Amino acid sequence: MADILLPPKISEVESSVSPEPQRRRPAPKRARPRPELPLDDEIQAWSKPVQPVEDLDSLARRYPRRKVSLSSERKPMEFYDTPERPKAFSMDSLEFFFLIAQYFREALPLRLILLMIACQKAGGQIRLTQDEMSTVLDVHRGKINEALGEVMSHGIVFKVRRGVYQFNPPYSYRVAEFIPGTELVEAEYVQVDQDKTIAKIRKDESLPQLVRFPSLEHMREAIEELRKKRAEERAARRLARAQRQEEGTAQ
């Protein structure tokens, strides 16, 4: 015979049943092991997830045969420029600057060299007449001719034709140049590799030897000779001054 629920037990059953439907609790997710990067199979390395990297040192120790590097956002180059010559700069030899600052005793040759560096086109050509140099530097044309001859005698620049000079590539060289466009002409980016210009210069046997095979050794020797001569002159002046002082005390 079936059990008959008494009133007290019925109330206990009703109190244990919630009026709202119960939701199933999701089972806890198990952490899936992440496979390590294969050491020998580079193709599989792109199709499998890897463990998160805490620091580069631990990553480098795990994979000693791979190169580890980080790249950053490239920042824009900061150069003063003009709309006609945007971001125009040249590739210059620091040793060349160091020596000409010691060698040239007057300012005009140095000013002329800087002007020609600033006016280079792609490939190292300078399109300036001596009248234009005279106007820019505010110097008499005769002085420009004299200073230009001194600069050219060292193979720093040489004359291509009237109003066009060439800077010797090992000293200063403009590899590329951006030519802005107009309504009729599209913008142009011109690039002339240095080795091509050097090869062209060395093949031209009509050029002086110091131009075809430039060297700063003669400047170094001249600087040392000048310093030695000036040191001897200073020593002679000190000796003469000491002798005059001795003669004065003797009297």
C-alpha positions in Angstrom: 0.0 0.0 0.0 1.4 3.4 -1.0 2.8 5.6 1.7 0.5 8.5 2.5 2.3 11.9 3.0 1.3 13.5 6.2 0.8 17.3 6.3 4.1 18.1 8.0 6.1 16.2 5.4 4.2 17.8 2.5 5.2 21.2 3.8 8.9 20.1 4.0 8.8 19.0 0.4 7.2 22.2 -0.8 9.8 24.3 1.1 12.7 22.5 -0.6 11.4 23.1 -4.1 12.2 26.6 -5.5 9.5 28.3 -7.5 12.2 29.5 -10.1 13.7 27.0 -12.5 17.2 26.1 -11.6 20.1 26.8 -14.0 22.7 24.3 -14.7 26.1 25.4 -13.5 28.7 25.3 -16.3 31.5 22.9 -15.7 34.9 24.5 -15.0 37.0 24.9 -18.1 40.1 22.9 -18.1 43.3 24.8 -19.2 44.4 23.3 -22.4 48.2 22.9 -22.6 49.7 25.2 -25.2 52.2 23.4 -27.5 55.7 24.8 -27.6 57.1 26.1 -30.8 58.7 23.2 -32.7 62.4 23.4 -32.7 63.1 21.7 -36.0 59.9 22.2 -38.1 59.6 25.9 -39.2 56.4 25.2 -41.3 54.5 23.8 -38.3 55.6 26.8 -36.2 53.1 29.1 -38.1 50.1 26.8 -37.6 50.4 26.1 -33.8 49.8 28.5 -30.9 52.7 29.3 -28.7 53.0 30.0 -25.0 52.8 33.7 -24.0 56.3 35.4 -23.8 57.2 36.9 -20.4 60.5 38.3 -21.4 62.9 38.1 -24.4 65.7 36.5 -22.3 63.6 33.4 -21.5 62.5 33.2 -25.2 66.0 33.4 -26.4 67.1 30.6 -24.1 64.3 28.4 -25.3 65.1 28.9 -28.9 68.9 29.6 -29.1 69.1 29.1 -32.9 66.5 31.8 -33.7 67.1 35.5 -33.9 64.9 37.5 -31.6 64.2 41.2 -32.4 61.6 43.9 -31.8 60.6 46.6 -34.3 59.3 50.0 -33.4 57.4 52.7 -35.3 59.7 54.6 -37.5 59.8 58.3 -36.5 59.9 61.0 -39.2 63.3 62.5 -39.9 63.6 66.1 -38.7 65.4 68.3 -41.2 65.0 71.9 -42.1 63.8 72.1 -45.7 61.9 74.3 -48.2 58.9 73.4 -50.4 61.3 73.4 -53.4 63.8 71.1 -51.7 61.8 68.9 -49.2 63.9 66.7 -46.9 67.0 67.2 -49.0 70.3 66.2 -47.4 73.6 64.8 -48.5 76.0 62.0 -47.4 79.2 63.6 -46.1 82.5 62.3 -44.8 83.2 63.4 -41.2 86.9 62.9 -41.8 86.7 65.3 -44.7 85.1 68.0 -42.6 87.6 67.4 -39.8 90.6 68.0 -42.1 89.4 70.9 -44.1 88.5 72.7 -40.8 92.2 72.4 -39.9 93.7 72.9 -43.4 92.1 76.0 -44.7 93.3 79.0 -42.8 90.8 81.4 -44.5 87.0 81.3 -44.2 86.2 81.7 -47.9 87.2 78.2 -49.1 85.2 76.7 -46.3 82.2 78.8 -47.1 82.4 77.8 -50.7 82.6 74.1 -49.9 79.5 74.4 -47.7 77.7 76.3 -50.5 78.5 73.6 -53.0 77.4 70.8 -50.6 74.1 72.6 -50.1 73.5 73.1 -53.9 74.2 69.5 -54.9 71.8 67.6 -57.1 71.3 63.8 -57.1 74.6 62.4 -58.3 76.7 65.2 -56.8 76.5 67.8 -59.5 76.5 71.5 -58.6 74.9 73.8 -61.1 76.3 77.2 -60.1 78.2 79.8 -62.0 80.9 81.9 -60.3 78.7 84.9 -60.6 76.0 83.1 -58.6 78.5 82.0 -56.0 79.7 85.6 -55.7 76.1 86.8 -55.2 75.2 84.2 -52.6 78.4 84.6 -50.6 78.5 88.4 -51.1 82.2 88.2 -52.2 83.9 89.7 -55.3 84.1 87.4 -58.2 87.8 87.5 -58.3 88.0 86.1 -54.7 85.5 83.4 -55.7 87.7 82.4 -58.6 90.8 82.2 -56.4 89.1 80.2 -53.7 87.4 77.8 -56.2 90.8 77.1 -57.8 92.3 76.2 -54.4 89.4 73.9 -53.6 89.6 72.2 -57.0 93.4 71.8 -56.7 92.8 69.2 -53.9 90.4 67.2 -55.9 87.4 68.1 -53.8 85.3 69.3 -56.8 86.1 69.4 -60.5 84.5 71.3 -63.4 82.3 69.4 -65.8 81.4 72.3 -68.0 80.6 76.0 -67.7 78.4 76.5 -64.6 78.4 72.8 -63.7 80.8 71.2 -61.1 81.0 67.8 -59.6 81.6 67.0 -56.0 84.0 64.1 -55.5 81.7 61.3 -54.1 84.0 60.1 -51.2 83.9 63.6 -49.7 80.2 64.6 -50.2 77.5 63.0 -52.2 73.7 63.3 -52.6 72.3 59.9 -53.3 68.7 60.9 -54.0 66.6 63.9 -54.6 62.8 64.5 -54.6 61.7 66.9 -57.4 58.2 68.3 -56.6 55.7 68.2 -59.4 53.6 71.0 -60.9 50.3 71.1 -62.8 52.1 70.1 -66.0 54.9 67.9 -64.6 54.6 65.0 -62.2 56.7 64.7 -59.1 59.9 62.7 -59.5 62.3 60.9 -57.2 65.8 60.7 -58.6 68.4 58.3 -57.2 72.0 57.9 -58.3 74.1 55.3 -56.5 77.5 56.4 -55.4 79.4 53.5 -56.8 78.2 54.3 -60.4 79.4 57.9 -60.1 82.8 56.8 -58.7 83.2 54.2 -61.6 82.4 56.9 -64.1 85.0 59.3 -62.7 87.7 56.7 -62.5 87.3 55.7 -66.1 87.8 59.3 -67.3 91.6 59.5 -67.8 91.3 63.2 -68.7 90.7 64.1 -65.0 93.6 64.7 -62.6 94.9 61.8 -60.6 93.8 63.4 -57.3 90.2 63.5 -58.7 90.1 59.9 -60.0 91.7 58.5 -56.9 91.0 61.0 -54.1 93.1 61.1 -50.9 93.3 63.3 -47.9 96.8 62.2 -47.0 98.4 65.3 -48.6 96.2 67.5 -46.4 97.2 65.5 -43.3 100.9 66.0 -44.2 100.5 69.7 -44.9 98.7 70.2 -41.5 101.5 68.4 -39.6 104.2 70.5 -41.5 102.4 73.7 -40.7 102.0 72.8 -37.1 105.7 71.9 -36.9 106.7 75.2 -38.5 104.5 77.2 -36.2 105.9 75.4 -33.2 109.4 76.2 -34.3 108.4 79.9 -34.8 106.9 80.0 -31.3 110.0 78.4 -29.8 112.2 81.0 -31.6 110.1 83.8 -30.3 110.3 82.5 -26.7 114.1 82.2 -27.0 114.5 85.7 -28.3 112.3 87.1 -25.5 114.4 85.2 -22.9 117.6 86.6 -24.4 116.3 90.1 -24.3 115.3 89.7 -20.7 118.8 88.4 -19.8 120.5 91.3 -21.6 118.2 93.7 -19.7 119.1 92.3 -16.3 122.8 92.3 -17.2 122.7 96.0 -17.8 
